[in-house]
């Protein structure tokens, strides 16, 4: 992928008679007259750059997207003080423009890489995972008042953490009324576990109703299983065939536990996922998600949040 970006600075008030203009404007030696030959060369150079943008089929952006023009007032002798308000504004704008352009180029490169190297089913899983992780990243930056005190002084949490590391245990349940802060608490617990268990810990995060594939218990468990299949030391999943989601889900947890590979699974808002009319047919999935877990599986990361 070829991309070209250029920034143009136009000094307002700069001309051939301005003091200290030698480094910014082409003049004939010993005079205040413009050097027309150099001016013409500069004009042709700018035209060549513009044509390169317009005629380059491999360039992902239009000419106007790649060109940014800044206009700042000329100071005598070209001397600009660090505390000059106009100059500070120019630097902030320049930094923002560079950042946004690089960000845009990187995002475009990632999108192209995904479309060129991942199968359609893999793209779906990638996008689904990315949406949930992005939401997690946003929430984890929020402040959860009293969280540190909650972790340090809650004996039930400490006991659950100890059991999760060494023996079979139940998922950690967070129960509360609507809008009571369960989602933020779940997110903060995941963040705490990741910091405590280390960077090698594997993590799967799902927020119910965040995407079209997280509104149904079957779709959600299918998505979790497919993400599980991308982890190391897990049974192979044949995406081209129907599979028993619950059996595969359990086999992965067992395999990771035996290999001492800790995994965190967080599911937030599980009660919102299925309409009342589907509770009977979905009860077996709920039971599977609530069953006893093997060591090294932290279903606080698989936090199941029920609302009253």
C-alpha positions in Angstrom: 0.0 0.0 0.0 1.5 3.3 -1.1 0.4 6.5 0.6 1.7 10.0 0.5 0.9 12.8 2.9 2.2 16.4 2.8 1.7 19.4 5.0 2.0 23.0 3.6 2.7 26.0 5.8 1.7 29.4 4.4 3.2 32.3 6.2 0.7 35.2 6.2 2.5 38.5 5.6 5.8 36.9 4.3 7.1 38.6 1.2 10.4 39.6 -0.5 10.9 42.6 1.8 10.2 40.8 5.1 13.1 40.7 7.6 14.8 37.3 8.0 13.1 35.8 4.9 16.2 34.2 3.4 15.4 30.7 4.7 11.8 30.9 3.6 11.7 32.6 0.2 13.9 32.5 -3.0 15.5 35.9 -3.7 18.1 36.9 -6.2 21.5 37.4 -4.4 21.9 40.9 -3.0 18.4 42.1 -3.8 14.8 42.0 -2.6 13.6 40.6 -5.9 12.1 37.1 -6.2 14.2 34.5 -8.1 11.8 33.6 -10.9 13.7 30.5 -12.0 13.6 29.0 -8.5 10.0 30.0 -8.2 9.2 28.2 -11.4 11.0 25.1 -10.2 9.1 25.1 -7.0 5.8 25.5 -8.9 6.6 22.5 -11.1 7.6 20.5 -8.0 4.2 21.2 -6.3 2.4 20.3 -9.5 4.3 17.0 -9.8 3.3 16.1 -6.3 -0.3 17.0 -6.9 -0.4 14.9 -10.1 1.2 12.0 -8.3 -1.7 12.0 -5.9 -4.3 12.3 -8.6 -2.9 9.7 -10.9 -1.7 7.1 -8.4 -4.2 4.3 -8.4 -2.5 2.5 -5.5 -3.0 5.5 -3.2 -5.9 4.9 -0.9 -6.9 8.5 -0.4 -7.9 11.4 -2.5 -5.5 14.3 -3.0 -7.5 16.6 -0.6 -7.4 13.9 2.1 -3.6 13.8 2.0 -2.9 17.5 1.9 -3.1 19.8 4.9 -2.6 23.5 4.7 -1.6 25.6 7.7 -1.7 29.4 7.7 0.3 31.3 10.4 1.3 34.9 10.8 4.9 35.8 9.9 7.1 37.1 12.7 10.1 39.5 12.0 13.3 37.5 11.3 11.3 34.3 11.5 11.7 34.3 15.3 8.8 32.7 17.1 8.7 32.6 20.9 7.8 29.3 22.6 5.0 31.1 24.5 3.5 32.7 21.4 -0.2 31.8 21.4 -0.5 31.5 17.6 2.5 29.3 17.4 1.3 27.0 20.2 -2.1 26.7 18.4 -0.3 25.8 15.2 1.8 23.1 16.9 -1.3 21.6 18.5 -3.1 21.6 15.2 -0.1 20.1 13.4 0.3 17.3 15.9 -3.4 16.5 15.7 -3.3 16.4 11.9 -0.3 14.1 11.9 -1.8 11.8 14.5 -5.2 11.6 12.7 -3.6 10.9 9.3 -1.4 8.1 10.7 -4.3 6.7 12.6 -6.4 6.7 9.4 -3.7 5.0 7.4 -3.1 2.3 10.1 -6.9 1.6 10.3 -7.1 1.3 6.5 -4.1 -1.0 6.4 -5.6 -3.2 9.2 -8.9 -3.4 7.3 -7.2 -4.4 4.1 -5.0 -6.9 5.9 -8.1 -8.5 7.5 -10.0 -8.7 4.2 -7.0 -10.1 2.4 -5.8 -12.6 4.9 -8.8 -13.8 6.9 -11.7 -16.0 5.8 -15.1 -14.5 6.0 -16.0 -16.5 9.1 -12.7 -15.3 10.7 -13.5 -11.7 9.8 -16.9 -12.1 11.6 -15.2 -13.5 14.7 -12.5 -10.8 14.6 -15.0 -8.0 14.4 -17.2 -9.4 17.1 -14.3 -9.8 19.5 -13.0 -6.3 18.6 -16.3 -4.7 19.5 -16.4 -6.3 22.9 -12.8 -5.6 23.7 -13.2 -2.0 22.6 -16.2 -1.6 25.0 -14.2 -3.2 27.7 -11.2 -0.9 27.2 -13.6 2.1 27.4 -15.2 0.9 30.6 -12.0 -0.1 32.3 -10.7 3.5 32.1 -13.6 4.6 34.2 -13.3 5.1 38.0 -15.1 2.5 40.2 -15.3 4.1 43.6 -14.4 1.8 46.4 -13.2 -1.0 44.2 -9.8 -1.3 45.8 -11.3 -1.5 49.2 -13.9 -4.0 48.0 -11.1 -6.3 46.7 -8.9 -6.0 49.7 -11.6 -6.5 52.4 -14.1 -8.9 50.8 -13.4 -12.3 52.2 -15.7 -14.0 49.7 -13.8 -12.6 46.8 -10.5 -13.6 48.3 -11.8 -17.2 48.9 -13.1 -17.4 45.4 -9.8 -16.3 43.9 -8.0 -18.9 46.0 -10.3 -21.7 45.0 -10.3 -20.7 41.3 -6.5 -21.1 41.2 -6.3 -24.6 42.9 -9.6 -26.5 42.8 -13.0 -26.8 41.2 -15.3 -23.9 41.9 -18.4 -22.0 40.8 -18.5 -18.9 38.6 -18.4 -15.6 40.5 -22.0 -14.2 40.4 -22.7 -10.5 40.6 -26.4 -9.8 41.3 -27.9 -6.4 41.4 -30.8 -4.2 40.3 -30.8 -2.5 36.9 -28.2 0.4 36.5 -26.6 -0.5 39.8 -23.1 -0.7 38.4 -22.8 -4.4 37.7 -21.2 -4.0 34.3 -18.5 -1.6 35.5 -17.8 -3.9 38.5 -17.5 -6.9 36.1 -15.1 -5.0 33.9 -13.0 -3.8 36.8 -12.8 -7.4 38.1 -11.5 -8.5 34.7 -8.9 -5.8 34.7 -7.9 -6.7 38.2 -7.5 -10.4 37.3 -5.5 -9.6 34.2 -3.1 -7.5 36.3 -2.9 -10.1 39.0 -2.6 -13.3 36.8 -0.1 -11.8 34.3 0.0 -11.0 30.6 -0.1 -14.6 29.5 -3.6 -15.1 30.8 -6.1 -15.6 28.1 -9.3 -13.7 28.2 -12.7 -13.8 26.5 -15.2 -11.0 27.1 -18.8 -10.7 26.1 -21.3 -8.0 26.9 -24.9 -9.1 26.2 -26.9 -7.0 23.6 -23.8 -5.2 22.5 -23.9 -6.8 19.1 -26.4 -8.7 17.0 -24.4 -11.9 17.9 -24.7 -11.3 21.6 -28.4 -11.2 21.9 -29.1 -14.9 21.7 -27.6 -17.4 24.1 -26.9 -19.9 21.4 -25.1 -17.4 19.2 -23.2 -16.1 22.1 -21.9 -19.5 23.2 -21.1 -20.3 19.6 -19.0 -17.1 19.4 -17.2 -17.9 22.6 -16.4 -21.4 21.4 -15.0 -20.1 18.1 -12.8 -17.7 19.9 -11.7 -20.5 22.2 -10.7 -22.5 19.2 -8.1 -19.8 18.4 -6.3 -20.3 21.7 -3.3 -22.5 22.2 -3.5 -26.0 23.8 -7.2 -26.4 23.0 -9.0 -29.1 20.9 -9.4 -28.4 17.2 -12.8 -27.0 16.1 -13.9 -27.8 12.5 -15.8 -24.7 11.5 -17.2 -26.4 8.5 -19.3 -28.8 10.5 -22.0 -28.5 13.2 -20.6 -29.0 16.6 -21.8 -29.6 20.1 -21.2 -26.2 21.7 -21.6 -27.3 25.2 -19.3 -30.3 24.8 -16.6 -28.3 23.1 -16.9 -25.5 25.6 -16.3 -27.9 28.5 -13.5 -29.7 26.6 -11.6 -26.4 26.1 -11.9 -25.5 29.8 -10.7 -28.9 30.9 -7.7 -28.8 28.4 -6.6 -25.3 29.5 -6.9 -26.3 33.2 -4.8 -29.4 32.7 -2.1 -27.4 30.9 -2.1 -24.8 33.6 -3.2 -22.1 31.2 -5.4 -19.7 33.1 -8.4 -18.2 31.2 -10.8 -15.4 32.2 -14.3 -15.4 30.8 -16.6 -12.5 31.4 -20.3 -12.5 30.4 -22.2 -9.4 31.4 -26.0 -9.2 31.5 -26.8 -12.8 30.8 -30.4 -12.5 31.8 -31.1 -10.1 29.0 -30.1 -12.4 26.2 -33.2 -14.6 25.7 -36.9 -13.7 25.4 -39.2 -15.3 28.0 -40.7 -17.6 25.2 -37.2 -19.2 24.7 -36.3 -19.8 28.3 -37.2 -23.5 28.2 -35.2 -24.3 25.1 -32.2 -22.3 26.4 -32.1 -23.6 29.9 -29.5 -26.2 29.1 -27.1 -23.5 27.9 -27.7 -21.5 31.1 -27.0 -24.6 33.2 -23.7 -25.2 31.3 -22.6 -21.6 31.9 -23.3 -22.0 35.6 -21.8 -25.3 36.3 -18.7 -26.0 38.4 -15.4 -25.0 36.7 -12.0 -26.6 36.7 -9.0 -24.9 38.3 -7.4 -21.9 36.4 -10.8 -20.9 34.9 -11.9 -17.6 36.3 -15.4 -17.0 35.6 -15.2 -13.7 37.0 -13.9 -12.9 33.9 -16.6 -15.0 33.0 -18.7 -12.8 35.2 -22.3 -13.6 35.0 -24.4 -10.6 35.9 -28.1 -11.2 36.7 -30.5 -8.4 37.3 -33.5 -8.6 39.5 
